[in-house]
Amino acid sequence: MSADPVALTRDLIRCPSVTPAEGGALAFLEKTLKGAGFTVHRMTFSEPGTDDVENFYARIGTEAPHLVFAGHTDVVPPGDEKAWKHAPFSGEIANGELYGRGAVDMKGGVACAVAAVLDHLAANGGKPQKNGNGSISFLITGDEESIAVNGTPKLLAWAAARGEKFDHCILGEPSNQDELGDTIKIGRRGSLNGHLIVTGKQAHVAYPQRGINPIRGLVKLIDALQSEPLDAGNANFQPSNLEFTTIDVGNKTVNLIPGEARARFNVRFNDCHTLESLKALLEARAAKASGGTISFSFVWEPSNAGVFVTKPGPFTALVAEAVAEVTGRKPALSTTGGTSDARFITHHCPVVEFGLVGQTMHAIDERVPVGDLRALTTIYRKIIDRYFAQ
């Protein structure tokens, strides 16, 4: 009897695993996969000043080739639960859609991968391959929606220390934009966070000659940093972009020239830059615009340097062909969007991201069409079958 991805997704949604709480989700996966013959490891990682996070690794088989399904069971908070049509951890189905926090990001993707793997094993005598070797594993964290310190990076380091070697990975993040099958993510941009601070001289607004208004300087530098493109992009990535997200003077008095003004910004950057080269570029632009007359500084926040691309090849083609056969759509190979744990996995093996449609992720009434869960399971099953038949 086939594993039911809808029931698996429902059962995972009913685990209130708001990051970093485990909420019963990993325990459910442990019971499910142990029953299919997987060896399961659950481990908690910690670091001073951060939350302890429980993680999960399960493997069946001992030889190559080794296909990994990666993902996370932690979810963002549901917000105002009264605003939901159906309770966020109820897993209710209405009008052909399964509601709940994590339905698409990404308990649905995890459930579809589990269902596909269980079906494949059942058809192959409980092994990844009928007449040969092979391994399948699940690399699941409870820290993706948080600061990603005690999750996938440490789980990968733990696996490497044990001698685990991965050949290819599918990360089940909600990669599709509008319809199932429209997008496969083969890379991600990096992310740089910083503050631009301009120092002036406080004074009464009636005597501006006695002060230096930092707001004037801040506006000038903001314009300089955004007036020219950071790069033109390339074959794999769109151009990098810088966006200012806050401007703060901290001044509650209308007749006071403030002594300081600051702005916070984020840069989503491609592989034309590293974190250090990008910082140097922004600092040089600000210095040129200041002309030596504006007192400014940058404060850099911890940032994600994980820009990467998985070059198209046999593995990406295998995934794309399976997607096209099930959905009738030729998926675009994309590097757009935010960050994901693929930035850590890429240092261990080639990784692609393919999951559900992300339109309702992190939203009130997050939901997934039941048909999409069944279709994604079929896609994963085709990928697994062909991967081990090669």
N, C-alpha and C positions, 0 to 999 in steps of 0.2 A: 504493500500500500504506500502511495506517495506521501512524502512529508508535506504538510500544508503550510505554506508561507504566511497565509492570512492568520491562522491560529498561532503560529510562532510569533508573528509581529504583535498580535493582540496580547499574548502572554508577556512579552517584553515590555510593552507599553504599560501594563498593569504593575510593573515594578517602578516605584517612584525614585528613579536614580538621578535626581537632580545633582549635577556636579558639585562636589566630588563624591557624593554618596553612592554606594554600590546598589542599594535599594532592592537587592534580590536578583538583579539581572544576570550577574556573572554566575550566581548559584544556579539559576535556571539553565544557562548555557552549559555549565559543568555537568549537570545531570543529563541533559540532552545528548551531549557529545560523548560522555563516558559510556552511555548506553549503546553507542555505535562503534565503540572500540578505541576511541581516542585516549591518549595519555594527556592528562590535564594538569596544568600548574597554575595556581593562583598565588600571587605575591603582592605584597604591599610595599610601596616605595615612599620614602619621606625625605624631607630636607628642612633644616631649621627655617622657621618663618613661613612655611607653606603647609597646606593640608596633606595629610596622609592619603594616598590614592591606591586603591586595589586594582590590579591588572590581571590579565588572563592570557595564557598560551596553551593551545591544544594541538597535538599532532598525531596523525596516523601514518604509518609507514616510516622507514628508516633510510631509504635510499633516494637518490636523485632520479628524475627531476622533482623539484620541490615547489609546489604552487601554494602561495599564501593568500588568504583573504584577511584583510585588515579592516579595522573599524573601531567604533567606540559605542558604549552603551550609556554614557552620561549624557544628560540633556540640560538645556537651559531652563530656568524657572518658568512656570506656566503663566506668570503674571496674574491678573485678576481672574480667578477661576469662575466667578459668576458671569464673566463675559463670554465664556465658552458655551456653544450650543450643547455640547456633550462634555462631561467632566474630563479633564485632561489626562487622567490616568485610568479611565474606564475602558478604553479600547472598544468603544461602541461603533457599530456599523449603521450608516444611514444613507439611503439613496446610492448605494454602491460604493461608498467611501468609508474607510476606517479612520476614525478620529483619535487623536491623542498626541501628547508631547513626545516627540521622537519618531512619529510615524514615517517621516521622510528623512529626518536628520538625527540619527541614522539607524534606528532600530529596524526599520523596514528593510534597509539594505543588508544588515546583519542577518535578519531572519531569512531573506531570500537566498543568501549564500549558504546558510546552514541547510535549508531545504534542498537546494541543488546538490550539495555535497552528499547529504544522506541518500538522495535518490540515486546518485552516481554509484555510491558504495553498495547500495542494495542490488544494483544491476551488475556489479562486478565482484560478487562474492565477498563483500566487506573490505575490498582492497581498492586502492586508487587505480591499479591496472590488473586486468585478468591474468595476463601472461608476462609479467615483468615487474620491475620495481617502480617506485614512485612514492611521493609523500604529499599530503595536504595538511595545511595547518591554519589555525585562526590566531591572529594577533590582535587582541582586543584590549582597549584601555578605558579607564574611567576618568580621564583627565583632558580630553580633547577640547571640551568647551570652556576649560579654565586656562591656566597659564602654561599648560603642556610641559611642566617640569618633571613631575613624578609619574608620567605616563609613558608614551611611546618611546622617547629617547632612552629611558632607563630600561624599558622592556627589551628594546633591541640590543642594548649593551649586555643585558643579562643573557639573552639568547646567543650572542656572539661569544661570550665567555664560555658557554656550554658547547661551542663548536657547531651551532646551528648555521646552516648555509641555505640561503633562499635563492631560487632561480628567477622567479617572477612573482609579482604581487598585484592583486586587484584590490583597490580601496573603494568601498561601497558608498562613498559620499554622494549626496544628491547632485550629480554632475549636469543633468539635463536642464535646459532653460525653459522650454515651453511644452515639449512632448517627449515621451520616453523614446530614446533613440536618436535625439538630435545632437548630442554632444558627448564626446569622450575627452576627459582632461588628461593631457600628456605632460603637463608642467604647471608651474605656479610662479608668480612673481614674488620678489622679496618685499619686505615692509620695513620702512625706517620711520621711527617716531622721534620728534624733537620739539624743543621750545626755542623760539627766537626772542631774546630779551634786549630791550633798548633802555638804556639808563639816561635820564635827563636830570633836571634840577628843579626842585619844587619851588613854587612861587605863587603869589597872588595874581589872579588873572588880570587885574587892573594894572599890573606892572610887569608885563611880559618880558621886558628887557632884563629883568632880574632872574628869570628862569630859563630853562631849556625844556620845551615840551617834547617828551619822548614819543608821543603819538604821531607827530609829524614824521619823525625818523622811522618809526615802525611801519607806517603806511608806505613810505618810500621803499623800504627794504622788501616788504611783501610784494610790491609791484615788480621789483627787480627780480625776485626769485621766481615769479610766475610769468614774466613777460616773454621769455624764450623757452622753447621746448628743451627738456633735459636730454632728449635723444630722438631719433627718428624711428625707433623700433627696428625689428628685423624679421626674418622669415618665421621665427618661432614666437615672437612676442610683440604685442602692441607697444607704442611708446610709453615710457614711464610718465607718471603724473604726480604732481605735488598738490595737495589740498590743505588749506588752512581750515582748522575746525573750531578754534576758539580764539577770541581776542579779549584780553583781560587787563584792565588798568587798576581795578581795586579802589576806585575813587568814588566816594559817596557825596563829595562836596562839589557843588557846581562852580564855586569861585576859586578853585584851587588847581593850579597846573600840577599834574602828578609828577612824581619823581621816577616812575618806572612804568613801562608798558611791555606786555609780553603776549605772544601768540603761539599757539600749539599747532602742529602740522603733522601730516603723514605723507610719505612718499611710497607709492607702489612702483617698484623698479624692476627692470628686466636685466638680462645678463650682459648688457653693455656696462654695468656698474658692479662694484662690490660695495659693501657698507662703507668702507674707508674712503674709496674714491668718490662716492656720492657725497659723503660729508665734506670732503675737500672741495668739491665743485660748488656746493652751496655756500660754504664759508668764503670762497674766492669771489663768488658773485656778490655776496653781501658786502664784502670789503671794497669791491670796485664801486658799488652803488653808493656806499657811505662817503667816499671821497675823503676819508680821514676825519670827517666832521661829525659822524654819528657814533656814539659809544654803544656797542652792541656785543652780544655773546650768544653762543648756542649751548643749550644743555641737551645732551642726547639721552634718550631713554633706551632701556633694553629693547632690542629690535630683532626681527627675523631676517636672517641673511639667507634663507633657504630657497633662493631662486634656482630652479632646475628645469630641465626638459628631458623627457624620455624620447629619444629619437625614433621616428617611425621605422618599423621593421616587421619581421614575421609575427612577433607577439601582438603588436598593436593591430596588425592586419587580421589576425585570428579573432581578436575581440570585435573589431569593426564588422567583420563578416557575420559573426554570430548576431550582432545587434541588427544588422540590415535584414537578415533572414527572418527574424522574429517580428520586427517592427515595420519593415518595408522602407525604412529611412537610412540614408547614408550619413552616418554621424560625422560631424565636424571634429577635427582634432584640435583642441583648444588649450590655451594657457591662461585664459581670463579668470577673473574672480579673486577671491581672498586667499587665505592660506589654509593649509591642511596638514595632517600628519605625514602626507606623502613627502614633505620636505626632509623628514628624517629617514624614511624608508629608502629613498633614492640612493643613499650611501651604502646600502646593503644589496640592492638588486633593482632591476628595472621595474617601475611601478606605473600603472595607469589607474585613473579614477573613473568608475562608471557605476551609477546608482540610479536613484529615482529622480523625479522632477522636483526642483527645489523651491517652487513658488510659494509654498506655505511654511517653509522651515522657519522656526523661531517666531512664528506668528500665532495669534489667537486662532483657535480652530485649525491647528495643523492637522492635515489629513492626507490620505493617499487613496487613489482609486484601487479597489480590490483587483481589478483587471491588470493594473500596473504591477502589483506584487506578483501575480502569477506569470506575467510576461517577463519580468526581470529574472525570476527563478528559471524560466526556460532558457533565457540568454546565458545565465551562469552555467546551467547544465550543459549547453552546447559547448561553451568555452572549455569546461572541465573535460568533457568527453574527447574533444579534439586535441586538447593539450597533451593528454596521456596516450592518445592514439598515434602521435607523431613518432 
